[in-house]
Amino acid sequence: MKLTRQKTWVHRNEMVESIILEDGGKIRFYSHSYLVRNKGSVWTPYVTWDNWDRQPHVDKFDGTGVLVEQKPCNEKCLEEVLKLVQIFRKNLLTMELSQL
Amino acid sequence: MKIKILKRRKAADIEEMIAAWSKQYGSLNSLQQKVLISKCASPAQMNDFILWKNLSQGAEFQDIIIVRDPDIFEVLSPRRVELLEYLMNNDVKSIRTLAAALRRNYKNVYDDLKALSKYDLVDLNARGRSLRPTAAPARIEVIFDG
C-alpha cells in the first residue's frame, strides 16, 4: 500500500489537499479537497471530489464548511481537479455540481 | 512554474501523528463511526481516517507540497532560504538558539519562521514554554514546466 498526501497551493490562501491510496499501482481511494483559508486561519472545504465507499462523487459546501450538495460524478484525477480549481477558484461554489 | 517540496517523515513523526489523532478522536473505530454517519460532511475527518488506518498498517507514506502560487517568492527571501537550509541541516532546540546560531535578532527570526510556516515550510512545535522550529521539507525543487 502506498499513501500520498499532497497539498497544492494555488494561491496564498487556497489549496487542494489530496489523499491517494494505491495498491499495486491501482488507486483504491482518492480525495481531492479545494480548501480556502479564512481570516481565522482555519481551512474551510469548498468542494471535494472523492470515492468514499467506492462511489465517485462530488461534495459542495456552503463556504463555512457545511455540506450542502452531493452528486455522483466520474472518477477525478488530481490534474483534472487542479485544472478546475485554477480556472474557477472560489466561483466553484456558485457552479452546478453536474458541471464539476 | 511550481515548487515541489518533499516533506521529511520519520517513524517518530508518524507516531506523533497517530498520537494526535488518538487524542482528538479517541480511537480509530470511533473516527470510523463518525465518518460513516457524516457521509463525507467532513473531508478532514475522512482524510484523517484513511491516513490513520493505513499508516498504522505500515503503508508507505509520501508527504508532498506543491506551490503554484508565485507569491511564494515573496516568502523565500535569501535570508529565509538561509534559515531554512540551516534548519534542514541542524537540530535546533528553540528560536533563541537558532537566532544565536545565525547571529540574527530574535524577533526577525521569529517573523521569518512564521512566514515560512504559512506554506508549511517549517514546523513550530511547542516544547515547554518555547517553540522548537524544524524544517518540514527534506527536499525543495523548483520546476519550470511551461
gemmi code that builds the backbone of each chain (N, CA, C; Angstrom):
import gemmi

chains = {
    "A": [
        ("MET", (0.843, -1.197, 0.000), (0.000, 0.000, 0.000), (0.878, 1.247, 0.000)),
        ("LYS", (0.500, 2.209, -0.819), (1.244, 3.466, -0.857), (0.264, 4.614, -0.636)),
        ("LEU", (0.589, 5.435, 0.327), (-0.288, 6.527, 0.691), (0.414, 7.844, 0.364)),
        ("THR", (-0.263, 8.706, -0.367), (0.340, 10.001, -0.703), (-0.581, 11.117, -0.252)),
        ("ARG", (0.001, 12.041, 0.502), (-0.748, 13.262, 0.835), (-0.065, 14.405, 0.094)),
        ("GLN", (-0.824, 15.099, -0.703), (-0.244, 16.221, -1.446), (-1.072, 17.476, -1.226)),
        ("LYS", (-0.378, 18.528, -0.809), (-1.051, 19.827, -0.683), (-0.547, 20.683, -1.820)),
        ("THR", (-1.458, 21.165, -2.649), (-1.062, 22.014, -3.774), (-1.594, 23.421, -3.533)),
        ("TRP", (-0.668, 24.354, -3.317), (-1.073, 25.747, -3.077), (-1.337, 26.394, -4.422)),
        ("VAL", (-2.571, 26.838, -4.634), (-2.890, 27.501, -5.894), (-2.876, 29.015, -5.728)),
        ("HIS", (-2.993, 29.453, -4.502), (-2.946, 30.873, -4.174), (-2.563, 30.962, -2.712)),
        ("ARG", (-2.251, 32.174, -2.257), (-1.769, 32.338, -0.882), (-2.683, 31.672, 0.154)),
        ("ASN", (-4.003, 31.808, -0.015), (-4.934, 31.247, 0.962), (-5.855, 30.178, 0.370)),
        ("GLU", (-5.397, 29.518, -0.684), (-6.217, 28.483, -1.324), (-5.333, 27.286, -1.671)),
        ("MET", (-5.828, 26.103, -1.369), (-5.050, 24.908, -1.713), (-5.962, 23.728, -2.040)),
        ("VAL", (-5.374, 22.736, -2.715), (-6.065, 21.461, -2.931), (-5.316, 20.434, -2.102)),
        ("GLU", (-6.024, 19.792, -1.175), (-5.389, 18.744, -0.372), (-5.866, 17.398, -0.893)),
        ("SER", (-4.908, 16.554, -1.258), (-5.243, 15.246, -1.827), (-4.707, 14.126, -0.972)),
        ("ILE", (-5.511, 13.080, -0.864), (-5.050, 11.838, -0.251), (-5.283, 10.758, -1.305)),
        ("ILE", (-4.228, 10.035, -1.637), (-4.372, 8.959, -2.632), (-3.794, 7.680, -2.045)),
        ("LEU", (-4.615, 6.630, -2.051), (-4.161, 5.329, -1.549), (-4.061, 4.370, -2.733)),
        ("GLU", (-2.849, 3.869, -2.972), (-2.627, 2.963, -4.098), (-2.227, 1.587, -3.596)),
        ("ASP", (-2.690, 0.579, -4.325), (-2.313, -0.799, -4.007), (-1.922, -1.466, -5.322)),
        ("GLY", (-0.667, -1.806, -5.458), (-0.183, -2.426, -6.695), (-0.431, -1.567, -7.922)),
        ("GLY", (-0.275, -0.258, -7.773), (-0.445, 0.667, -8.905), (-1.882, 1.078, -9.150)),
        ("LYS", (-2.845, 0.446, -8.457), (-4.259, 0.817, -8.631), (-4.695, 1.761, -7.518)),
        ("ILE", (-5.459, 2.777, -7.904), (-5.937, 3.719, -6.884), (-7.157, 3.118, -6.182)),
        ("ARG", (-7.000, 2.887, -4.874), (-8.101, 2.319, -4.076), (-8.983, 3.428, -3.500)),
        ("PHE", (-8.329, 4.532, -3.155), (-9.087, 5.644, -2.579), (-8.457, 6.961, -3.027)),
        ("TYR", (-9.298, 7.939, -3.297), (-8.778, 9.280, -3.532), (-9.723, 10.303, -2.903)),
        ("SER", (-9.155, 11.409, -2.528), (-9.957, 12.529, -2.040), (-9.193, 13.806, -2.395)),
        ("HIS", (-9.837, 14.687, -3.144), (-9.217, 15.958, -3.520), (-10.134, 17.075, -3.015)),
        ("SER", (-9.652, 17.856, -2.067), (-10.484, 18.910, -1.483), (-9.914, 20.281, -1.804)),
        ("TYR", (-10.775, 21.148, -2.295), (-10.383, 22.551, -2.512), (-10.702, 23.292, -1.217)),
        ("LEU", (-9.672, 23.814, -0.582), (-9.822, 24.466, 0.724), (-9.431, 25.936, 0.646)),
        ("VAL", (-10.130, 26.751, 1.398), (-9.819, 28.186, 1.444), (-9.551, 28.556, 2.899)),
        ("ARG", (-8.467, 29.310, 3.109), (-8.137, 29.729, 4.484), (-8.862, 31.037, 4.777)),
        ("ASN", (-9.652, 31.025, 5.830), (-10.392, 32.254, 6.166), (-9.587, 33.111, 7.135)),
        ("LYS", (-10.194, 34.184, 7.605), (-9.452, 35.154, 8.426), (-8.946, 34.559, 9.740)),
        ("GLY", (-9.650, 33.575, 10.251), (-9.213, 32.948, 11.498), (-8.158, 31.880, 11.279)),
        ("SER", (-7.566, 31.844, 10.063), (-6.536, 30.865, 9.697), (-7.042, 29.421, 9.697)),
        ("VAL", (-8.362, 29.260, 9.580), (-8.934, 27.909, 9.521), (-9.171, 27.559, 8.058)),
        ("TRP", (-8.788, 26.338, 7.676), (-9.016, 25.897, 6.299), (-10.435, 25.361, 6.175)),
        ("THR", (-11.208, 25.936, 5.261), (-12.611, 25.547, 5.079), (-12.785, 24.852, 3.730)),
        ("PRO", (-13.447, 23.661, 3.713), (-13.649, 22.991, 2.420), (-14.705, 23.704, 1.586)),
        ("TYR", (-14.455, 23.844, 0.300), (-15.435, 24.430, -0.631), (-16.028, 23.312, -1.501)),
        ("VAL", (-15.162, 22.509, -2.116), (-15.626, 21.388, -2.950), (-14.679, 20.211, -2.722)),
        ("THR", (-15.245, 19.002, -2.655), (-14.429, 17.796, -2.500), (-14.848, 16.750, -3.533)),
        ("TRP", (-13.849, 16.142, -4.173), (-14.108, 15.004, -5.058), (-13.490, 13.789, -4.376)),
        ("ASP", (-14.270, 12.728, -4.183), (-13.679, 11.530, -3.567), (-14.460, 10.285, -3.968)),
        ("ASN", (-13.880, 9.120, -3.656), (-14.586, 7.867, -3.960), (-14.801, 7.056, -2.687)),
        ("TRP", (-15.209, 7.738, -1.637), (-15.536, 7.067, -0.377), (-16.593, 5.994, -0.656)),
        ("ASP", (-16.413, 4.819, -0.070), (-17.351, 3.710, -0.282), (-17.373, 3.274, -1.755)),
        ("ARG", (-16.281, 3.513, -2.449), (-16.119, 3.156, -3.876), (-17.151, 3.817, -4.781)),
        ("GLN", (-17.674, 4.959, -4.339), (-18.643, 5.681, -5.170), (-18.094, 7.075, -5.476)),
        ("PRO", (-17.556, 7.255, -6.685), (-17.014, 8.577, -7.009), (-18.127, 9.632, -6.976)),
        ("HIS", (-17.880, 10.704, -6.241), (-18.888, 11.759, -6.154), (-18.222, 13.094, -5.848)),
        ("VAL", (-19.005, 14.134, -5.959), (-18.502, 15.475, -5.650), (-19.392, 16.085, -4.568)),
        ("ASP", (-18.769, 16.742, -3.601), (-19.494, 17.370, -2.498), (-19.283, 18.877, -2.565)),
        ("LYS", (-20.365, 19.622, -2.387), (-20.229, 21.077, -2.373), (-20.591, 21.596, -0.982)),
        ("PHE", (-19.800, 22.542, -0.498), (-20.026, 23.117, 0.830), (-20.521, 24.556, 0.671)),
        ("ASP", (-20.928, 25.157, 1.794), (-21.562, 26.480, 1.687), (-20.610, 27.664, 1.887)),
        ("GLY", (-19.318, 27.390, 2.021), (-18.362, 28.477, 2.258), (-18.028, 28.641, 3.728)),
        ("THR", (-18.824, 27.951, 4.593), (-18.477, 27.970, 6.026), (-18.135, 26.554, 6.509)),
        ("GLY", (-18.162, 25.600, 5.574), (-17.789, 24.232, 5.942), (-18.971, 23.288, 6.090)),
        ("VAL", (-20.185, 23.783, 5.781), (-21.373, 22.918, 5.899), (-21.678, 22.307, 4.533)),
        ("LEU", (-21.820, 20.980, 4.512), (-22.119, 20.267, 3.268), (-23.515, 20.628, 2.787)),
        ("VAL", (-23.648, 21.064, 1.516), (-24.972, 21.452, 1.017), (-25.456, 20.566, -0.124)),
        ("GLU", (-24.541, 19.949, -0.849), (-24.974, 19.160, -2.000), (-23.966, 18.062, -2.285)),
        ("GLN", (-24.474, 16.935, -2.779), (-23.614, 15.796, -3.104), (-24.160, 15.137, -4.355)),
        ("LYS", (-23.266, 14.863, -5.335), (-23.730, 14.230, -6.564), (-22.701, 13.227, -7.057)),
        ("PRO", (-23.158, 12.101, -7.645), (-22.188, 11.173, -8.237), (-21.507, 11.833, -9.436)),
        ("CYS", (-20.266, 11.481, -9.692), (-19.572, 12.005, -10.873), (-18.527, 10.979, -11.312)),
        ("ASN", (-17.916, 11.220, -12.457), (-16.850, 10.330, -12.901), (-15.653, 10.458, -11.971)),
        ("GLU", (-14.808, 9.414, -11.962), (-13.588, 9.494, -11.152), (-12.763, 10.689, -11.602)),
        ("LYS", (-12.206, 11.407, -10.646), (-11.406, 12.593, -10.983), (-9.964, 12.381, -10.518)),
        ("CYS", (-9.030, 12.662, -11.431), (-7.628, 12.606, -11.014), (-7.222, 14.000, -10.537)),
        ("LEU", (-6.107, 14.062, -9.850), (-5.675, 15.333, -9.270), (-5.471, 16.409, -10.332)),
        ("GLU", (-4.918, 16.042, -11.481), (-4.668, 17.039, -12.527), (-5.969, 17.684, -13.006)),
        ("GLU", (-7.024, 16.867, -13.158), (-8.331, 17.411, -13.580), (-8.865, 18.390, -12.529)),
        ("VAL", (-8.736, 17.998, -11.267), (-9.222, 18.845, -10.177), (-8.444, 20.156, -10.145)),
        ("LEU", (-7.122, 20.071, -10.288), (-6.300, 21.292, -10.257), (-6.663, 22.234, -11.391)),
        ("LYS", (-6.954, 21.643, -12.546), (-7.336, 22.457, -13.699), (-8.623, 23.241, -13.384)),
        ("LEU", (-9.628, 22.521, -12.845), (-10.895, 23.170, -12.488), (-10.692, 24.256, -11.433)),
        ("VAL", (-9.911, 23.915, -10.431), (-9.699, 24.852, -9.324), (-8.959, 26.096, -9.799)),
        ("GLN", (-7.951, 25.902, -10.642), (-7.190, 27.063, -11.091), (-8.000, 27.971, -11.998)),
        ("ILE", (-8.962, 27.399, -12.733), (-9.804, 28.232, -13.598), (-10.879, 28.948, -12.784)),
        ("PHE", (-11.581, 28.183, -11.950), (-12.785, 28.749, -11.318), (-12.578, 29.245, -9.885)),
        ("ARG", (-11.607, 28.710, -9.194), (-11.323, 29.094, -7.809), (-12.611, 29.213, -6.967)),
        ("LYS", (-12.824, 30.345, -6.293), (-13.975, 30.438, -5.380), (-15.314, 30.402, -6.113)),
        ("ASN", (-15.302, 30.654, -7.426), (-16.552, 30.578, -8.196), (-17.097, 29.159, -8.262)),
        ("LEU", (-16.291, 28.179, -7.874), (-16.769, 26.794, -7.846), (-18.025, 26.669, -6.986)),
        ("LEU", (-18.105, 27.522, -5.957), (-19.260, 27.466, -5.053), (-20.564, 27.815, -5.756)),
        ("THR", (-20.502, 28.608, -6.808), (-21.727, 29.049, -7.470), (-22.075, 28.149, -8.654)),
        ("MET", (-21.231, 27.148, -8.930), (-21.456, 26.333, -10.124), (-22.360, 25.133, -9.842)),
        ("GLU", (-22.997, 24.659, -10.916), (-23.817, 23.461, -10.846), (-22.896, 22.264, -10.599)),
        ("LEU", (-23.271, 21.394, -9.682), (-22.410, 20.244, -9.387), (-22.252, 19.339, -10.604)),
        ("SER", (-23.280, 19.274, -11.442), (-23.192, 18.399, -12.611), (-22.110, 18.852, -13.590)),
        ("GLN", (-21.697, 20.135, -13.486), (-20.633, 20.653, -14.359), (-19.257, 20.293, -13.828)),
        ("LEU", (-19.218, 19.822, -12.606), (-17.930, 19.536, -11.996), (-17.589, 18.064, -12.122)),
    ],
    "B": [
        ("MET", (5.459, 27.352, -13.662), (6.432, 27.212, -12.586), (5.752, 26.611, -11.358)),
        ("LYS", (6.426, 25.688, -10.733), (5.922, 25.218, -9.442), (7.100, 24.834, -8.558)),
        ("ILE", (6.877, 24.881, -7.284), (7.899, 24.453, -6.334), (7.389, 23.178, -5.681)),
        ("LYS", (8.210, 22.144, -5.723), (7.806, 20.866, -5.140), (8.620, 20.635, -3.864)),
        ("ILE", (7.918, 20.372, -2.798), (8.567, 20.195, -1.506), (8.268, 18.786, -0.997)),
        ("LEU", (9.305, 18.003, -0.775), (9.106, 16.670, -0.203), (9.310, 16.758, 1.296)),
        ("LYS", (8.296, 16.400, 2.045), (8.406, 16.529, 3.491), (9.067, 15.303, 4.104)),
        ("ARG", (9.906, 15.574, 5.083), (10.591, 14.514, 5.791), (9.610, 13.894, 6.793)),
        ("ARG", (9.390, 12.610, 6.724), (8.525, 11.952, 7.696), (9.239, 10.747, 8.268)),
        ("LYS", (9.716, 10.894, 9.513), (10.389, 9.783, 10.178), (9.332, 8.947, 10.902)),
        ("ALA", (9.752, 7.755, 11.363), (8.819, 6.888, 12.102), (8.255, 7.644, 13.309)),
        ("ALA", (9.107, 8.453, 13.950), (8.652, 9.198, 15.135), (7.571, 10.214, 14.759)),
        ("ASP", (7.686, 10.795, 13.553), (6.665, 11.762, 13.111), (5.317, 11.063, 12.953)),
        ("ILE", (5.380, 9.858, 12.374), (4.128, 9.116, 12.148), (3.513, 8.710, 13.494)),
        ("GLU", (4.359, 8.321, 14.443), (3.851, 8.002, 15.788), (3.186, 9.230, 16.409)),
        ("GLU", (3.799, 10.407, 16.188), (3.229, 11.654, 16.732), (1.876, 11.964, 16.093)),
        ("MET", (1.782, 11.706, 14.757), (0.515, 11.949, 14.060), (-0.571, 11.036, 14.625)),
        ("ILE", (-0.212, 9.762, 14.820), (-1.197, 8.796, 15.327), (-1.619, 9.181, 16.755)),
        ("ALA", (-0.650, 9.619, 17.563), (-0.972, 10.024, 18.945), (-1.925, 11.232, 18.936)),
        ("ALA", (-1.697, 12.153, 17.988), (-2.559, 13.346, 17.911), (-3.984, 12.943, 17.518)),
        ("TRP", (-4.122, 12.007, 16.564), (-5.475, 11.562, 16.173), (-6.142, 10.847, 17.341)),
        ("SER", (-5.350, 10.059, 18.057), (-5.883, 9.318, 19.191), (-6.443, 10.288, 20.238)),
        ("LYS", (-5.706, 11.374, 20.460), (-6.141, 12.384, 21.431), (-7.406, 13.097, 20.927)),
        ("GLN", (-7.446, 13.357, 19.620), (-8.559, 14.114, 19.041), (-9.840, 13.287, 18.922)),
        ("TYR", (-9.680, 12.017, 18.481), (-10.879, 11.219, 18.159), (-11.134, 10.056, 19.123)),
        ("GLY", (-10.201, 9.746, 20.005), (-10.367, 8.602, 20.904), (-9.769, 7.351, 20.294)),
        ("SER", (-10.484, 6.744, 19.354), (-9.961, 5.532, 18.711), (-10.285, 5.559, 17.223)),
        ("LEU", (-9.612, 4.660, 16.502), (-9.848, 4.569, 15.056), (-11.303, 4.182, 14.784)),
        ("ASN", (-11.842, 3.280, 15.638), (-13.240, 2.851, 15.464), (-14.219, 4.005, 15.639)),
        ("SER", (-13.968, 4.847, 16.636), (-14.910, 5.956, 16.855), (-14.827, 6.958, 15.703)),
        ("LEU", (-13.619, 7.139, 15.151), (-13.497, 8.030, 13.992), (-14.232, 7.419, 12.787)),
        ("GLN", (-14.086, 6.099, 12.623), (-14.768, 5.431, 11.502), (-16.292, 5.629, 11.604)),
        ("GLN", (-16.820, 5.505, 12.827), (-18.264, 5.705, 13.040), (-18.677, 7.126, 12.646)),
        ("LYS", (-17.841, 8.097, 13.072), (-18.140, 9.499, 12.751), (-18.185, 9.699, 11.240)),
        ("VAL", (-17.206, 9.112, 10.535), (-17.130, 9.289, 9.083), (-18.323, 8.602, 8.410)),
        ("LEU", (-18.694, 7.416, 8.903), (-19.825, 6.683, 8.309), (-21.131, 7.449, 8.500)),
        ("ILE", (-21.300, 8.027, 9.678), (-22.541, 8.764, 9.963), (-22.592, 10.073, 9.160)),
        ("SER", (-21.446, 10.777, 9.108), (-21.467, 12.106, 8.474), (-21.507, 12.037, 6.949)),
        ("LYS", (-21.190, 10.884, 6.375), (-21.228, 10.692, 4.917), (-20.516, 11.820, 4.171)),
        ("CYS", (-19.243, 11.954, 4.411), (-18.386, 12.911, 3.693), (-18.653, 14.375, 4.041)),
        ("ALA", (-19.402, 14.631, 5.128), (-19.640, 16.031, 5.507), (-18.361, 16.694, 6.000)),
        ("SER", (-17.401, 15.892, 6.410), (-16.129, 16.460, 6.855), (-14.963, 15.789, 6.121)),
        ("PRO", (-14.445, 16.424, 5.059), (-13.306, 15.835, 4.336), (-12.092, 15.632, 5.243)),
        ("ALA", (-11.926, 16.517, 6.244), (-10.764, 16.395, 7.131), (-10.835, 15.092, 7.930)),
        ("GLN", (-12.035, 14.781, 8.447), (-12.191, 13.534, 9.216), (-11.985, 12.318, 8.319)),
        ("MET", (-12.507, 12.385, 7.095), (-12.362, 11.262, 6.164), (-10.873, 11.034, 5.857)),
        ("ASN", (-10.156, 12.133, 5.602), (-8.722, 12.008, 5.307), (-7.950, 11.481, 6.514)),
        ("ASP", (-8.305, 11.988, 7.703), (-7.628, 11.510, 8.921), (-7.852, 10.009, 9.095)),
        ("PHE", (-9.078, 9.563, 8.811), (-9.386, 8.138, 8.968), (-8.532, 7.293, 8.012)),
        ("ILE", (-8.482, 7.694, 6.742), (-7.705, 6.937, 5.750), (-6.220, 6.926, 6.131)),
        ("LEU", (-5.719, 8.088, 6.544), (-4.296, 8.175, 6.926), (-4.020, 7.303, 8.150)),
        ("TRP", (-4.836, 7.453, 9.171), (-4.626, 6.732, 10.439), (-4.684, 5.216, 10.193)),
        ("LYS", (-5.726, 4.761, 9.497), (-5.910, 3.328, 9.261), (-4.711, 2.742, 8.502)),
        ("ASN", (-4.311, 3.405, 7.431), (-3.271, 2.824, 6.577), (-1.860, 3.030, 7.122)),
        ("LEU", (-1.632, 4.140, 7.821), (-0.305, 4.332, 8.425), (-0.090, 3.345, 9.569)),
        ("SER", (-1.161, 3.058, 10.315), (-0.988, 2.101, 11.413), (-0.813, 0.675, 10.872)),
        ("GLN", (-1.173, 0.453, 9.615), (-0.944, -0.859, 8.987), (0.375, -0.886, 8.216)),
        ("GLY", (1.152, 0.196, 8.341), (2.501, 0.205, 7.754), (2.575, 0.622, 6.299)),
        ("ALA", (1.575, 1.354, 5.811), (1.619, 1.810, 4.403), (2.807, 2.745, 4.179)),
        ("GLU", (3.378, 2.666, 2.987), (4.453, 3.585, 2.606), (3.831, 4.983, 2.500)),
        ("PHE", (4.519, 5.997, 3.009), (3.903, 7.323, 3.077), (4.764, 8.376, 2.386)),
        ("GLN", (4.124, 9.124, 1.510), (4.788, 10.246, 0.846), (4.025, 11.512, 1.180)),
        ("ASP", (4.712, 12.527, 1.646), (4.064, 13.780, 2.003), (4.666, 14.873, 1.114)),
        ("ILE", (3.849, 15.437, 0.244), (4.365, 16.360, -0.776), (3.611, 17.682, -0.707)),
        ("ILE", (4.338, 18.759, -0.911), (3.683, 20.069, -1.053), (4.098, 20.637, -2.403)),
        ("ILE", (3.124, 21.077, -3.172), (3.422, 21.735, -4.446), (2.930, 23.178, -4.323)),
        ("VAL", (3.762, 24.117, -4.668), (3.340, 25.521, -4.618), (3.307, 26.059, -6.043)),
        ("ARG", (2.112, 26.429, -6.499), (1.954, 27.021, -7.839), (1.694, 28.519, -7.724)),
        ("ASP", (1.740, 29.015, -6.502), (1.448, 30.418, -6.244), (2.746, 31.221, -6.338)),
        ("PRO", (2.866, 32.122, -7.320), (4.117, 32.883, -7.467), (4.459, 33.738, -6.244)),
        ("ASP", (3.448, 34.007, -5.385), (3.706, 34.797, -4.174), (4.708, 34.125, -3.239)),
        ("ILE", (4.977, 32.826, -3.471), (5.945, 32.123, -2.623), (7.304, 32.824, -2.653)),
        ("PHE", (7.590, 33.496, -3.796), (8.899, 34.154, -3.896), (8.999, 35.392, -2.998)),
        ("GLU", (7.832, 35.885, -2.541), (7.868, 36.951, -1.539), (8.282, 36.372, -0.189)),
        ("VAL", (7.938, 35.106, 0.007), (8.271, 34.445, 1.281), (9.719, 33.951, 1.268)),
        ("LEU", (10.173, 33.435, 0.115), (11.511, 32.846, 0.051), (12.583, 33.898, -0.248)),
        ("SER", (12.807, 34.775, 0.701), (13.894, 35.758, 0.550), (15.220, 35.029, 0.820)),
        ("PRO", (16.356, 35.593, 0.374), (17.647, 34.934, 0.627), (17.872, 34.619, 2.108)),
        ("ARG", (17.488, 35.544, 2.999), (17.656, 35.331, 4.448), (16.847, 34.119, 4.933)),
        ("ARG", (15.621, 34.009, 4.414), (14.747, 32.898, 4.836), (15.218, 31.571, 4.265)),
        ("VAL", (15.751, 31.614, 3.040), (16.289, 30.380, 2.455), (17.503, 29.921, 3.274)),
        ("GLU", (18.322, 30.883, 3.703), (19.485, 30.564, 4.543), (19.020, 29.917, 5.859)),
        ("LEU", (17.966, 30.508, 6.440), (17.405, 29.987, 7.688), (16.877, 28.555, 7.494)),
        ("LEU", (16.170, 28.366, 6.373), (15.590, 27.058, 6.067), (16.687, 26.006, 5.865)),
        ("GLU", (17.730, 26.403, 5.146), (18.850, 25.475, 4.920), (19.515, 25.099, 6.248)),
        ("TYR", (19.632, 26.082, 7.137), (20.243, 25.797, 8.441), (19.391, 24.772, 9.196)),
        ("LEU", (18.070, 24.968, 9.153), (17.172, 24.042, 9.863), (17.182, 22.647, 9.231)),
        ("MET", (17.360, 22.595, 7.910), (17.378, 21.297, 7.233), (18.628, 20.494, 7.618)),
        ("ASN", (19.662, 21.199, 8.038), (20.929, 20.519, 8.332), (21.290, 20.462, 9.812)),
        ("ASN", (20.509, 21.129, 10.650), (20.849, 21.167, 12.083), (19.607, 20.971, 12.949)),
        ("ASP", (19.801, 20.324, 14.096), (18.729, 20.240, 15.087), (18.811, 21.474, 15.970)),
        ("VAL", (17.693, 22.142, 16.118), (17.678, 23.388, 16.884), (16.698, 23.230, 18.037)),
        ("LYS", (17.113, 23.686, 19.235), (16.253, 23.491, 20.407), (15.161, 24.543, 20.538)),
        ("SER", (15.473, 25.766, 20.119), (14.490, 26.848, 20.275), (14.788, 27.958, 19.266)),
        ("ILE", (13.865, 28.894, 19.171), (14.061, 30.024, 18.251), (15.255, 30.867, 18.725)),
        ("ARG", (15.408, 30.958, 20.045), (16.515, 31.751, 20.590), (17.869, 31.158, 20.169)),
        ("THR", (17.995, 29.811, 20.249), (19.279, 29.201, 19.860), (19.501, 29.338, 18.355)),
        ("LEU", (18.402, 29.296, 17.596), (18.517, 29.478, 16.141), (18.992, 30.898, 15.826)),
        ("ALA", (18.385, 31.884, 16.496), (18.774, 33.279, 16.279), (20.243, 33.486, 16.644)),
        ("ALA", (20.670, 32.858, 17.736), (22.073, 32.992, 18.160), (23.010, 32.351, 17.130)),
        ("ALA", (22.615, 31.157, 16.631), (23.478, 30.456, 15.659), (23.615, 31.256, 14.367)),
        ("LEU", (22.534, 31.953, 13.988), (22.557, 32.725, 12.735), (23.024, 34.167, 12.963)),
        ("ARG", (23.291, 34.488, 14.237), (23.697, 35.852, 14.632), (22.686, 36.881, 14.136)),
        ("ARG", (21.416, 36.560, 14.419), (20.356, 37.467, 13.992), (19.461, 37.801, 15.177)),
        ("ASN", (18.703, 38.862, 14.996), (17.778, 39.329, 16.006), (16.635, 38.307, 16.196)),
        ("TYR", (16.259, 38.049, 17.465), (15.233, 37.050, 17.772), (13.921, 37.335, 17.040)),
        ("LYS", (13.482, 38.592, 17.096), (12.171, 38.924, 16.523), (12.160, 38.721, 15.003)),
        ("ASN", (13.259, 39.101, 14.338), (13.317, 38.907, 12.877), (13.274, 37.426, 12.518)),
        ("VAL", (13.986, 36.613, 13.307), (13.985, 35.159, 13.062), (12.578, 34.602, 13.298)),
        ("TYR", (11.935, 35.063, 14.382), (10.575, 34.619, 14.686), (9.624, 34.973, 13.526)),
        ("ASP", (9.721, 36.211, 13.039), (8.858, 36.650, 11.928), (9.120, 35.812, 10.672)),
        ("ASP", (10.390, 35.523, 10.403), (10.722, 34.704, 9.226), (10.151, 33.288, 9.359)),
        ("LEU", (10.239, 32.732, 10.571), (9.701, 31.376, 10.794), (8.188, 31.366, 10.601)),
        ("LYS", (7.529, 32.402, 11.105), (6.065, 32.499, 10.950), (5.698, 32.571, 9.464)),
        ("ALA", (6.460, 33.358, 8.701), (6.180, 33.496, 7.270), (6.396, 32.160, 6.559)),
        ("LEU", (7.465, 31.454, 6.896), (7.744, 30.155, 6.258), (6.707, 29.104, 6.658)),
        ("SER", (6.199, 29.216, 7.876), (5.231, 28.206, 8.340), (3.889, 28.354, 7.627)),
        ("LYS", (3.624, 29.536, 7.037), (2.355, 29.720, 6.309), (2.281, 28.810, 5.095)),
        ("TYR", (3.420, 28.435, 4.538), (3.433, 27.480, 3.420), (3.898, 26.093, 3.887)),
        ("ASP", (3.816, 25.853, 5.199), (4.223, 24.553, 5.777), (5.697, 24.235, 5.552)),
        ("LEU", (6.515, 25.265, 5.364), (7.945, 25.005, 5.137), (8.689, 24.733, 6.440)),
        ("VAL", (8.175, 25.258, 7.525), (8.749, 24.917, 8.831), (7.615, 24.520, 9.782)),
        ("ASP", (7.974, 23.654, 10.733), (7.032, 23.289, 11.791), (7.490, 23.970, 13.070)),
        ("LEU", (6.541, 24.534, 13.798), (6.869, 25.143, 15.096), (6.140, 24.347, 16.173)),
        ("ASN", (6.897, 23.516, 16.885), (6.284, 22.659, 17.900), (6.566, 23.200, 19.295)),
        ("ALA", (5.500, 23.246, 20.107), (5.667, 23.736, 21.476), (6.469, 22.733, 22.291)),
        ("ARG", (7.543, 23.222, 22.902), (8.342, 22.408, 23.837), (8.431, 23.195, 25.131)),
        ("GLY", (7.635, 22.802, 26.115), (7.582, 23.588, 27.342), (7.036, 24.966, 27.024)),
        ("ARG", (7.802, 25.997, 27.406), (7.325, 27.363, 27.157), (7.866, 27.933, 25.859)),
        ("SER", (8.718, 27.181, 25.174), (9.288, 27.731, 23.927), (8.821, 26.942, 22.700)),
        ("LEU", (9.061, 27.517, 21.544), (8.707, 26.865, 20.284), (9.982, 26.293, 19.664)),
        ("ARG", (9.907, 25.030, 19.234), (11.072, 24.406, 18.611), (10.860, 24.382, 17.100)),
        ("PRO", (11.686, 25.128, 16.352), (11.499, 25.133, 14.893), (12.210, 23.966, 14.227)),
        ("THR", (11.536, 23.327, 13.292), (12.181, 22.283, 12.481), (11.792, 22.518, 11.028)),
        ("ALA", (12.701, 22.149, 10.130), (12.396, 22.286, 8.703), (11.469, 21.147, 8.316)),
        ("ALA", (10.358, 21.469, 7.708), (9.436, 20.418, 7.290), (9.973, 19.648, 6.084)),
        ("PRO", (10.588, 20.318, 5.108), (10.965, 19.571, 3.910), (12.291, 18.828, 4.023)),
        ("ALA", (12.381, 17.747, 3.285), (13.653, 17.056, 3.124), (14.309, 17.560, 1.845)),
        ("ARG", (13.463, 18.008, 0.922), (13.984, 18.485, -0.358), (13.018, 19.510, -0.960)),
        ("ILE", (13.555, 20.529, -1.602), (12.716, 21.517, -2.283), (13.164, 21.584, -3.736)),
        ("GLU", (12.217, 21.447, -4.656), (12.554, 21.526, -6.083), (11.776, 22.663, -6.714)),
        ("VAL", (12.422, 23.442, -7.537), (11.714, 24.466, -8.315), (11.619, 23.929, -9.738)),
        ("ILE", (10.372, 23.836, -10.259), (10.151, 23.212, -11.569), (9.537, 24.223, -12.528)),
        ("PHE", (10.151, 24.418, -13.658), (9.562, 25.265, -14.702), (8.989, 24.323, -15.749)),
        ("ASP", (7.646, 24.207, -15.785), (7.042, 23.192, -16.646), (6.213, 23.790, -17.781)),
        ("GLY", (6.492, 25.006, -18.147), (5.803, 25.631, -19.289), (4.346, 25.667, -19.106)),
    ],
}
model = gemmi.Model(1)
for chain_id, residues in chains.items():
    chain = gemmi.Chain(chain_id)
    for i, (resn, *xyz) in enumerate(residues, 1):
        res = gemmi.Residue()
        res.name, res.seqid = resn, gemmi.SeqId(i, " ")
        for name, pos in zip(("N", "CA", "C"), xyz):
            atom = gemmi.Atom()
            atom.name, atom.element = name, gemmi.Element(name[0])
            atom.pos, atom.b_iso = gemmi.Position(*pos), 0.0
            res.add_atom(atom)
        chain.add_residue(res)
    model.add_chain(chain)
structure = gemmi.Structure()
structure.add_model(model)
structure.setup_entities()
